[in-house]
Amino acid sequence: MTETGYLGNPLLKKSGTPIEWTPEMLKEYMKCAEDPIYFAERYIKIVHVDHGFIPIKLYDYQKDIIKAITNNRRVVANTSRQAGKCVNINTLIKLRNKITGEIVEMTIGDLYEQSKNKNASKTAEYKKSDGVEDSHCNGKNVPEIQEIPKSPKS
């Protein structure tokens, strides 16, 4: 059986396949490049339990996160788990202690390992003293988005 497309999918072009760009295709490409929300709602599909493969419909908070990330270099989004966003374990983040003001840079994987190794009561005490609480985004609690200011150069 011969592969007809990427990974055997005839709907996906193989790497290096030449494309003849029409003016309409170029216009659409530029529109997608300039507006990631338009791109997502037009081209990203999700699997819905009842309706199968459907276009994604972004919530307002997801649009806010996309706009913040698109328009700012450093963005922190305080969101709940499973709220329609992705990160890589090697994503570098900066954390600021609200009490001391100290800023620490680490990967999300390192943060996860540190939090796993602390016992539950110490983690809860730290969260209370730092003013950070876990929350779930149920449509009422929207994520808090904050840009971290650049540190002055020494």
PEKA-V714139 format. One record per residue. N is the residue number from 1. SS is DSSP state (H for helix, E for strand, L for the rest). PSI is psi as a letter, one per 20 degrees, with the letter a starting at -180 (none if undefined). Layout:
# PEKA-V714139
n=N ss=SS psi=PSI
n=N ss=SS psi=PSI
This chain:
# PEKA-V714139
n=1 ss=L psi=p
n=2 ss=L psi=p
n=3 ss=L psi=p
n=4 ss=L psi=i
n=5 ss=L psi=a
n=6 ss=H psi=p
n=7 ss=H psi=k
n=8 ss=H psi=i
n=9 ss=L psi=o
n=10 ss=L psi=i
n=11 ss=L psi=i
n=12 ss=L psi=p
n=13 ss=L psi=q
n=14 ss=L psi=q
n=15 ss=L psi=p
n=16 ss=L psi=j
n=17 ss=L psi=p
n=18 ss=L psi=q
n=19 ss=L psi=p
n=20 ss=L psi=o
n=21 ss=L psi=p
n=22 ss=L psi=r
n=23 ss=H psi=h
n=24 ss=H psi=g
n=25 ss=H psi=g
n=26 ss=H psi=g
n=27 ss=H psi=g
n=28 ss=H psi=g
n=29 ss=H psi=g
n=30 ss=H psi=h
n=31 ss=H psi=g
n=32 ss=H psi=h
n=33 ss=H psi=h
n=34 ss=H psi=h
n=35 ss=L psi=n
n=36 ss=H psi=h
n=37 ss=H psi=g
n=38 ss=H psi=g
n=39 ss=H psi=g
n=40 ss=H psi=g
n=41 ss=H psi=h
n=42 ss=H psi=h
n=43 ss=H psi=i
n=44 ss=L psi=p
n=45 ss=E psi=q
n=46 ss=E psi=r
n=47 ss=E psi=o
n=48 ss=E psi=p
n=49 ss=L psi=g
n=50 ss=L psi=h
n=51 ss=L psi=j
n=52 ss=E psi=b
n=53 ss=E psi=o
n=54 ss=E psi=q
n=55 ss=E psi=q
n=56 ss=L psi=q
n=57 ss=L psi=o
n=58 ss=L psi=q
n=59 ss=L psi=r
n=60 ss=H psi=g
n=61 ss=H psi=h
n=62 ss=H psi=h
n=63 ss=H psi=g
n=64 ss=H psi=g
n=65 ss=H psi=g
n=66 ss=H psi=g
n=67 ss=H psi=g
n=68 ss=H psi=g
n=69 ss=H psi=h
n=70 ss=H psi=h
n=71 ss=H psi=i
n=72 ss=L psi=q
n=73 ss=L psi=h
n=74 ss=L psi=o
n=75 ss=L psi=p
n=76 ss=E psi=p
n=77 ss=E psi=o
n=78 ss=E psi=n
n=79 ss=L psi=r
n=80 ss=L psi=r
n=81 ss=L psi=q
n=82 ss=L psi=l
n=83 ss=L psi=k
n=84 ss=L psi=l
n=85 ss=L psi=r
n=86 ss=L psi=q
n=87 ss=L psi=r
n=88 ss=L psi=q
n=89 ss=L psi=h
n=90 ss=L psi=j
n=91 ss=L psi=p
n=92 ss=E psi=p
n=93 ss=E psi=q
n=94 ss=E psi=p
n=95 ss=E psi=p
n=96 ss=E psi=p
n=97 ss=L psi=o
n=98 ss=L psi=h
n=99 ss=L psi=g
n=100 ss=L psi=i
n=101 ss=L psi=i
n=102 ss=L psi=p
n=103 ss=E psi=p
n=104 ss=E psi=p
n=105 ss=E psi=p
n=106 ss=E psi=r
n=107 ss=E psi=r
n=108 ss=H psi=h
n=109 ss=H psi=g
n=110 ss=H psi=g
n=111 ss=H psi=g
n=112 ss=H psi=g
n=113 ss=H psi=g
n=114 ss=H psi=g
n=115 ss=H psi=h
n=116 ss=H psi=h
n=117 ss=H psi=i
n=118 ss=L psi=q
n=119 ss=L psi=r
n=120 ss=H psi=h
n=121 ss=H psi=h
n=122 ss=H psi=h
n=123 ss=H psi=g
n=124 ss=H psi=g
n=125 ss=H psi=g
n=126 ss=H psi=g
n=127 ss=H psi=g
n=128 ss=H psi=g
n=129 ss=H psi=h
n=130 ss=H psi=i
n=131 ss=L psi=j
n=132 ss=L psi=p
n=133 ss=L psi=q
n=134 ss=L psi=q
n=135 ss=L psi=q
n=136 ss=L psi=p
n=137 ss=L psi=n
n=138 ss=L psi=k
n=139 ss=L psi=h
n=140 ss=L psi=g
n=141 ss=L psi=o
n=142 ss=L psi=q
n=143 ss=L psi=q
n=144 ss=E psi=p
n=145 ss=E psi=p
n=146 ss=E psi=p
n=147 ss=L psi=p
n=148 ss=L psi=p
n=149 ss=L psi=q
n=150 ss=L psi=p
n=151 ss=L psi=q
n=152 ss=L psi=q
n=153 ss=L psi=p
n=154 ss=L psi=none
